[in-house]
Amino acid sequence: MSETTESAVLTERRDNILIITINRPDKRNAVNKAVADGIGDAVELLDSDDSLSLGILTGAGGGFCAGMDLKGFASGETPWHPTRGFGGIVQKPPLKPMIAAVEGFAVAGGLEISLACDMLVVAKGAKLGIPEVKRSLVAAGGALLRLPRKLPLNVATEMALTGDTISAERGYEMGLVNRLAEPGSALDAALELAGQIACNGPLALTATKQILEAQRAWTDEEFWEKQMEIAGPVFGSEDAQEGAVAFTEKREPVWKGR
C-alpha cells in the first residue's frame, strides 16, 4: 500500500498548539513526497486556523529527520511541496511561531527543516549537521541561508565545508539551540516553551514574528515606518484593549484574535 500524507505526518492539537510529527521512524523520518505534502498541509492548517497560536514540529521514534529520502528520490519522487519547497516548509515557513523538538539527530535536510522553525529544543547528545559535501552535494534546503544568521559565520562555514556534525550541547553554547532536554523529553520541553508563548496574544505573536523576519531587509530609517505598518493594526485590535483591561483588573486575558 502506498504511503499517504496522513500516515507520514501526524497532527495533534493541544489547546492552541499544533503538534506535527514526521512519522517514518523506520526510515529515520527521511523526507519523501508524502512527508513534504503532509508538513506543508499541516503548516497551512496552522496558519489558517484562528484557534491555533503556534506549532511544534518533531519526529517519531527517537530521531528528528535524516534529510531527503534518497531511495524515493532515485525512484522519481520529489520531496518538495508546490508552494513551500523542500519538506513542505523551508521556502515558506509558517506565519505563526514554530518550535522544532529534536531527538537523536537532525542532519542534512532534517537540520534545514528544523532551521525553518523559529526555535529549537534539542535532546542532549543529539547530532546536528549538514553533511552534504561529503557526498559532493550542496545543502540547498536553506542551511546556507539560515545557519549564518543563527551562528557566527566562521562556525557556520566550518559546518558547511567539513560536513561534520555538532552536538546539541555545542549548539546550545553557541545560541543555535534554545533549550536542551533530557533524551526522550524534547517534545515535553518544547511543549513547556510553547506554553509560555501560547498564553500571549495571537495577533501580537504573528506580528512580532513577521517583524523579526522582515527587518533584515529594512534600513534603520525604514524600520520605524514598516514596523508600524505591521504593529499598528495590533495596537488597534480588540485583543490589545483586552490585554490592557485584564492587566488593570488583575486577571488573565481572554483573546479573541481580533
C-alpha positions as a Markdown table, in Angstrom:
| # | Residue | x | y | z |
|---|---|---|---|---|
| 1 | Met | 0.0 | 0.0 | 0.0 |
| 2 | Ser | 1.4 | 3.4 | -0.9 |
| 3 | Glu | 2.2 | 5.8 | 1.8 |
| 4 | Thr | -0.2 | 8.7 | 2.4 |
| 5 | Thr | 0.3 | 12.2 | 3.9 |
| 6 | Glu | -1.9 | 11.2 | 6.8 |
| 7 | Ser | 0.3 | 8.3 | 7.8 |
| 8 | Ala | 3.6 | 10.0 | 7.0 |
| 9 | Val | 2.8 | 13.1 | 9.0 |
| 10 | Leu | 0.6 | 13.2 | 12.1 |
| 11 | Thr | -1.1 | 16.2 | 13.7 |
| 12 | Glu | -2.4 | 16.6 | 17.2 |
| 13 | Arg | -4.0 | 19.6 | 18.9 |
| 14 | Arg | -3.1 | 20.6 | 22.4 |
| 15 | Asp | -5.3 | 23.5 | 23.2 |
| 16 | Asn | -4.0 | 26.3 | 20.8 |
| 17 | Ile | -0.8 | 24.4 | 20.0 |
| 18 | Leu | -0.5 | 22.1 | 16.9 |
| 19 | Ile | 2.0 | 19.2 | 17.2 |
| 20 | Ile | 3.2 | 18.0 | 13.8 |
| 21 | Thr | 5.1 | 14.7 | 13.8 |
| 22 | Ile | 7.1 | 13.2 | 10.9 |
| 23 | Asn | 6.1 | 9.5 | 11.2 |
| 24 | Arg | 8.6 | 7.4 | 9.3 |
| 25 | Pro | 10.8 | 6.1 | 12.1 |
| 26 | Asp | 11.8 | 3.0 | 10.1 |
| 27 | Lys | 13.2 | 5.4 | 7.5 |
| 28 | Arg | 14.9 | 7.7 | 10.1 |
| 29 | Asn | 12.0 | 10.1 | 9.2 |
| 30 | Ala | 13.5 | 10.8 | 5.8 |
| 31 | Val | 11.6 | 13.2 | 3.7 |
| 32 | Asn | 9.7 | 11.9 | 0.7 |
| 33 | Lys | 6.7 | 13.4 | -1.2 |
| 34 | Ala | 4.2 | 12.3 | 1.4 |
| 35 | Val | 6.2 | 14.0 | 4.2 |
| 36 | Ala | 6.6 | 17.2 | 2.2 |
| 37 | Asp | 2.9 | 17.3 | 1.4 |
| 38 | Gly | 2.0 | 16.4 | 5.0 |
| 39 | Ile | 4.1 | 19.1 | 6.6 |
| 40 | Gly | 3.0 | 21.6 | 4.0 |
| 41 | Asp | -0.7 | 20.8 | 4.7 |
| 42 | Ala | -0.1 | 21.0 | 8.5 |
| 43 | Val | 1.6 | 24.4 | 8.2 |
| 44 | Glu | -1.3 | 25.7 | 6.1 |
| 45 | Leu | -3.7 | 24.4 | 8.8 |
| 46 | Leu | -1.7 | 26.2 | 11.5 |
| 47 | Asp | -1.8 | 29.5 | 9.6 |
| 48 | Ser | -5.4 | 29.3 | 8.6 |
| 49 | Asp | -6.9 | 28.2 | 11.9 |
| 50 | Asp | -7.6 | 31.1 | 14.3 |
| 51 | Ser | -7.8 | 28.7 | 17.2 |
| 52 | Leu | -4.1 | 27.8 | 16.8 |
| 53 | Ser | -1.4 | 30.1 | 18.0 |
| 54 | Leu | 1.8 | 28.1 | 17.3 |
| 55 | Gly | 3.2 | 24.8 | 16.2 |
| 56 | Ile | 5.7 | 22.2 | 17.3 |
| 57 | Leu | 7.5 | 20.0 | 14.6 |
| 58 | Thr | 9.0 | 16.8 | 15.8 |
| 59 | Gly | 9.9 | 13.3 | 14.6 |
| 60 | Ala | 8.7 | 9.9 | 15.7 |
| 61 | Gly | 10.9 | 7.1 | 17.1 |
| 62 | Gly | 13.8 | 8.9 | 18.7 |
| 63 | Gly | 15.1 | 10.9 | 15.8 |
| 64 | Phe | 14.0 | 14.1 | 14.1 |
| 65 | Cys | 14.9 | 13.7 | 10.5 |
| 66 | Ala | 17.8 | 12.4 | 8.4 |
| 67 | Gly | 17.0 | 14.6 | 5.4 |
| 68 | Met | 15.8 | 13.6 | 1.9 |
| 69 | Asp | 14.7 | 10.0 | 1.2 |
| 70 | Leu | 17.4 | 9.2 | -1.4 |
| 71 | Lys | 15.7 | 5.9 | -2.4 |
| 72 | Gly | 12.4 | 7.7 | -3.1 |
| 73 | Phe | 14.3 | 10.5 | -4.9 |
| 74 | Ala | 16.1 | 7.9 | -7.1 |
| 75 | Ser | 12.7 | 6.4 | -8.0 |
| 76 | Gly | 11.4 | 9.7 | -9.2 |
| 77 | Glu | 9.7 | 11.2 | -6.1 |
| 78 | Thr | 10.2 | 14.9 | -5.5 |
| 79 | Pro | 10.1 | 15.8 | -1.8 |
| 80 | Trp | 9.0 | 19.3 | -2.4 |
| 81 | His | 5.7 | 21.0 | -1.6 |
| 82 | Pro | 4.4 | 23.0 | -4.6 |
| 83 | Thr | 4.5 | 26.3 | -2.7 |
| 84 | Arg | 6.6 | 25.7 | 0.4 |
| 85 | Gly | 9.5 | 23.9 | -1.1 |
| 86 | Phe | 11.6 | 21.1 | 0.3 |
| 87 | Gly | 10.0 | 19.3 | 3.3 |
| 88 | Gly | 6.9 | 21.5 | 3.0 |
| 89 | Ile | 8.4 | 24.3 | 5.0 |
| 90 | Val | 11.9 | 25.5 | 4.0 |
| 91 | Gln | 11.0 | 28.1 | 1.4 |
| 92 | Lys | 7.8 | 29.3 | 3.0 |
| 93 | Pro | 7.7 | 28.7 | 6.8 |
| 94 | Pro | 4.5 | 29.4 | 8.8 |
| 95 | Leu | 3.4 | 32.9 | 9.6 |
| 96 | Lys | 2.8 | 31.7 | 13.2 |
| 97 | Pro | 5.7 | 30.7 | 15.5 |
| 98 | Met | 7.1 | 27.1 | 15.2 |
| 99 | Ile | 9.3 | 25.2 | 17.5 |
| 100 | Ala | 11.4 | 22.2 | 16.4 |
| 101 | Ala | 11.6 | 19.4 | 19.0 |
| 102 | Val | 14.6 | 17.3 | 18.1 |
| 103 | Glu | 15.6 | 13.9 | 19.4 |
| 104 | Gly | 18.6 | 11.9 | 18.2 |
| 105 | Phe | 19.6 | 13.7 | 15.0 |
| 106 | Ala | 18.7 | 16.5 | 12.6 |
| 107 | Val | 21.0 | 16.2 | 9.7 |
| 108 | Ala | 21.1 | 17.3 | 6.1 |
| 109 | Gly | 17.6 | 18.3 | 5.0 |
| 110 | Gly | 16.5 | 17.4 | 8.5 |
| 111 | Leu | 18.5 | 20.2 | 10.0 |
| 112 | Glu | 17.3 | 22.5 | 7.3 |
| 113 | Ile | 13.7 | 21.8 | 8.2 |
| 114 | Ser | 14.5 | 22.5 | 11.9 |
| 115 | Leu | 16.2 | 25.8 | 10.9 |
| 116 | Ala | 12.9 | 26.8 | 9.1 |
| 117 | Cys | 11.4 | 26.8 | 12.6 |
| 118 | Asp | 11.8 | 29.8 | 14.9 |
| 119 | Met | 13.2 | 27.9 | 17.9 |
| 120 | Leu | 15.0 | 24.6 | 18.6 |
| 121 | Val | 14.5 | 22.4 | 21.6 |
| 122 | Val | 17.0 | 19.6 | 21.3 |
| 123 | Ala | 17.7 | 16.5 | 23.4 |
| 124 | Lys | 21.2 | 16.2 | 24.9 |
| 125 | Gly | 23.5 | 14.2 | 22.8 |
| 126 | Ala | 21.6 | 14.8 | 19.5 |
| 127 | Lys | 23.7 | 15.4 | 16.4 |
| 128 | Leu | 23.1 | 18.4 | 14.2 |
| 129 | Gly | 24.8 | 18.9 | 10.8 |
| 130 | Ile | 24.8 | 19.3 | 7.1 |
| 131 | Pro | 27.0 | 16.5 | 5.7 |
| 132 | Glu | 26.1 | 17.1 | 2.0 |
| 133 | Val | 29.6 | 18.0 | 0.9 |
| 134 | Lys | 30.8 | 14.5 | 2.0 |
| 135 | Arg | 28.7 | 13.2 | -0.9 |
| 136 | Ser | 29.6 | 16.0 | -3.4 |
| 137 | Leu | 26.2 | 17.6 | -2.8 |
| 138 | Val | 25.2 | 21.1 | -1.6 |
| 139 | Ala | 22.9 | 21.8 | 1.4 |
| 140 | Ala | 20.4 | 23.6 | -0.8 |
| 141 | Gly | 17.4 | 23.5 | 1.6 |
| 142 | Gly | 18.1 | 26.7 | 3.4 |
| 143 | Ala | 21.0 | 25.8 | 5.7 |
| 144 | Leu | 23.4 | 28.2 | 3.8 |
| 145 | Leu | 20.8 | 30.9 | 4.3 |
| 146 | Arg | 19.8 | 30.3 | 7.9 |
| 147 | Leu | 22.9 | 28.9 | 9.6 |
| 148 | Pro | 24.9 | 32.1 | 9.1 |
| 149 | Arg | 22.0 | 34.0 | 10.7 |
| 150 | Lys | 21.9 | 31.8 | 13.8 |
| 151 | Leu | 25.6 | 31.1 | 14.3 |
| 152 | Pro | 28.9 | 33.0 | 13.9 |
| 153 | Leu | 29.8 | 33.0 | 10.2 |
| 154 | Asn | 33.1 | 31.1 | 10.8 |
| 155 | Val | 31.2 | 28.3 | 12.7 |
| 156 | Ala | 28.5 | 28.0 | 10.0 |
| 157 | Thr | 31.3 | 27.9 | 7.4 |
| 158 | Glu | 33.1 | 25.1 | 9.2 |
| 159 | Met | 30.0 | 23.1 | 9.5 |
| 160 | Ala | 29.1 | 23.6 | 5.8 |
| 161 | Leu | 32.6 | 22.8 | 4.4 |
| 162 | Thr | 33.6 | 19.9 | 6.7 |
| 163 | Gly | 30.1 | 18.3 | 6.8 |
| 164 | Asp | 30.8 | 17.4 | 10.4 |
| 165 | Thr | 28.1 | 17.4 | 13.0 |
| 166 | Ile | 28.0 | 19.2 | 16.2 |
| 167 | Ser | 26.4 | 18.1 | 19.4 |
| 168 | Ala | 23.2 | 19.6 | 20.9 |
| 169 | Glu | 25.3 | 20.9 | 23.7 |
| 170 | Arg | 27.7 | 22.7 | 21.4 |
| 171 | Gly | 24.7 | 24.2 | 19.5 |
| 172 | Tyr | 23.3 | 25.4 | 22.8 |
| 173 | Glu | 26.5 | 27.0 | 23.8 |
| 174 | Met | 26.6 | 29.0 | 20.5 |
| 175 | Gly | 22.9 | 30.0 | 20.6 |
| 176 | Leu | 21.6 | 27.7 | 17.8 |
| 177 | Val | 19.6 | 25.7 | 20.3 |
| 178 | Asn | 17.2 | 27.5 | 22.6 |
| 179 | Arg | 16.8 | 24.7 | 25.2 |
| 180 | Leu | 18.3 | 21.4 | 26.0 |
| 181 | Ala | 16.2 | 18.5 | 27.1 |
| 182 | Glu | 17.0 | 15.1 | 28.5 |
| 183 | Pro | 16.9 | 12.3 | 25.9 |
| 184 | Gly | 13.3 | 11.3 | 25.2 |
| 185 | Ser | 12.0 | 14.6 | 26.6 |
| 186 | Ala | 12.4 | 17.1 | 23.7 |
| 187 | Leu | 8.7 | 17.2 | 23.0 |
| 188 | Asp | 7.8 | 17.8 | 26.6 |
| 189 | Ala | 10.4 | 20.6 | 26.8 |
| 190 | Ala | 9.1 | 22.1 | 23.6 |
| 191 | Leu | 5.5 | 22.0 | 25.0 |
| 192 | Glu | 6.7 | 23.8 | 28.1 |
| 193 | Leu | 8.3 | 26.5 | 25.9 |
| 194 | Ala | 5.2 | 26.6 | 23.7 |
| 195 | Gly | 3.0 | 27.1 | 26.8 |
| 196 | Gln | 4.9 | 30.2 | 27.7 |
| 197 | Ile | 4.2 | 31.5 | 24.2 |
| 198 | Ala | 0.7 | 30.3 | 23.6 |
| 199 | Cys | -0.7 | 32.3 | 26.5 |
| 200 | Asn | 0.2 | 35.6 | 24.7 |
| 201 | Gly | -2.0 | 37.5 | 22.3 |
| 202 | Pro | -2.2 | 35.6 | 18.9 |
| 203 | Leu | -2.2 | 38.8 | 16.8 |
| 204 | Ala | 0.9 | 40.1 | 18.7 |
| 205 | Leu | 2.7 | 36.8 | 18.2 |
| 206 | Thr | 2.2 | 36.7 | 14.4 |
| 207 | Ala | 3.1 | 40.4 | 14.0 |
| 208 | Thr | 6.2 | 40.1 | 16.2 |
| 209 | Lys | 7.4 | 37.1 | 14.1 |
| 210 | Gln | 6.7 | 39.0 | 10.9 |
| 211 | Ile | 8.7 | 42.0 | 12.0 |
| 212 | Leu | 11.6 | 39.9 | 13.3 |
| 213 | Glu | 11.8 | 38.2 | 9.9 |
| 214 | Ala | 11.2 | 41.3 | 7.7 |
| 215 | Gln | 13.5 | 43.7 | 9.5 |
| 216 | Arg | 16.7 | 42.1 | 8.0 |
| 217 | Ala | 15.8 | 43.7 | 4.7 |
| 218 | Trp | 15.0 | 47.2 | 6.2 |
| 219 | Thr | 17.3 | 50.1 | 6.8 |
| 220 | Asp | 17.3 | 51.7 | 10.2 |
| 221 | Glu | 15.4 | 54.6 | 8.6 |
| 222 | Glu | 12.8 | 52.3 | 7.1 |
| 223 | Phe | 12.4 | 50.2 | 10.3 |
| 224 | Trp | 10.0 | 52.5 | 12.2 |
| 225 | Glu | 7.6 | 53.1 | 9.4 |
| 226 | Lys | 7.5 | 49.5 | 8.2 |
| 227 | Gln | 7.2 | 48.2 | 11.8 |
| 228 | Met | 4.2 | 50.3 | 12.4 |
| 229 | Glu | 2.5 | 49.0 | 9.2 |
| 230 | Ile | 2.5 | 45.6 | 10.8 |
| 231 | Ala | 2.2 | 46.6 | 14.5 |
| 232 | Gly | -0.4 | 49.3 | 14.1 |
| 233 | Pro | -3.4 | 47.1 | 13.5 |
| 234 | Val | -2.5 | 45.0 | 16.5 |
| 235 | Phe | -2.4 | 48.1 | 18.7 |
| 236 | Gly | -5.9 | 49.0 | 17.4 |
| 237 | Ser | -7.3 | 45.5 | 18.0 |
| 238 | Glu | -9.9 | 44.2 | 20.5 |
| 239 | Asp | -7.2 | 41.9 | 21.9 |
| 240 | Ala | -4.9 | 44.9 | 22.7 |
| 241 | Gln | -7.8 | 46.5 | 24.6 |
| 242 | Glu | -8.5 | 43.2 | 26.4 |
| 243 | Gly | -4.8 | 43.0 | 27.4 |
| 244 | Ala | -4.9 | 46.4 | 29.0 |
| 245 | Val | -8.2 | 45.8 | 30.8 |
| 246 | Ala | -7.1 | 42.4 | 32.0 |
| 247 | Phe | -3.9 | 43.9 | 33.4 |
| 248 | Thr | -5.8 | 46.6 | 35.3 |
| 249 | Glu | -8.3 | 44.1 | 36.6 |
| 250 | Lys | -5.5 | 41.7 | 37.6 |
| 251 | Arg | -6.9 | 38.7 | 35.6 |
| 252 | Glu | -5.9 | 36.5 | 32.7 |
| 253 | Pro | -6.8 | 38.0 | 29.3 |
| 254 | Val | -9.3 | 36.2 | 27.1 |
| 255 | Trp | -8.1 | 36.6 | 23.5 |
| 256 | Lys | -10.4 | 36.7 | 20.5 |
| 257 | Gly | -7.8 | 37.0 | 17.7 |
| 258 | Arg | -9.3 | 40.3 | 16.5 |
